[in-house]
Amino acid sequence: MNIRVIGKNINPTESIKDKIENKMEKLQQYLNVDTDVKVTISTNKEDQRVEVTVAPIKGPIIRAEDSQKDLYTAIDVVYDKLYKQLRKYKTRTKNKRHHHQSIRFENIEDYNFDDIVEEKDIHIERVKKFSIKPMSSEEAILQMELLGHDFYMFRNSENDKISTVYKRNDLGYGIIEEE
């Protein structure tokens, strides 16, 4: 496992790096040896923030973050979040292989673009770029959940279209596809 610790507004000491490496190495039983783990720590006036991105060679990217007054507490909380996500992922893939369970999308309502309110002063705060990998809608939902996001863009391996899965207010999921 390749662990990289990056500090923003903070210079990570050896004890901080050791704490992070010890915690991340506990996750090694769930990860491939060549997995990249990027840990970013940052600080502002009151909170210490820890963000961890686990990028395996094959499989979904897993991400967790937390802010606490104490950096060591934030590291522990992020470790717990990653551990739960990895166990969840392993359990779901194991269940899928053995029981052939899948998520069904037969009754998804169409997305209504008429409900969007136009705003005059639109200001883009951040632009993110990423490669879009072909995957099934089930894999995209799992990836979205592991990242802790409300939506996830992917290339649908069934029809080769760019699609977005999203969480609905009624605790279900939806898919937006290009025509």
Secondary structure, 3 states (H helix, E strand, C coil): CEEEEEEECCCCCHHHHHHHHHHHHHHHHHCCCCCEEEEEEEECCCCEEEEEEEECCCCCCEEEEEEECCHHHHHHHHHHHHHHHHHHHHHHHHHHHHHCCCCCCCCCCCCCHHHCCCCCCCCCCCCCCCCCCEECHHHHHHHHHHHCCCEEEEEECCCCCEEEEEECCCCCEEEEECC
